[in-house]
């Protein structure tokens, strides 16, 4: 059985929810829904750290995470 992937932030033990990749030449940071496979220069982040992520000054942040789909019916309906 495989171990769950955890957030890469030091001291955080929450489950990973997003994958962070970057390109120095393009000065771009990509944030995507958790990729199926761990590997390469990517880092996994929990939902809290992904939501708080800010690109360095002069860089672009391209947030490509999909919309959150609720599994519960709305109470206002």
C-alpha positions, 0 to 999 in steps of 0.5 A: 500500500502506498503512503499518502503524499504530504505537504512539502512545507516544513512542519506541515503534516497535512495531506497534499492537495496541489502540485507546484512547479516552476520555470526560472526562465519564464519566471512562472509558477504553476499550481495544479490539482495534485498530480497522479505521480510524484516526481521531477522538480515538483512540490506538493502542497496542502490546500492551506499552503496552496491557497496562501502561495504568492509568487516572488516579485516579478514572477507570474502565478498561474493557478490551474487548480480545478473548481471545488466540487461539493459532495454534499447537497446545498442547505439553501435549496 
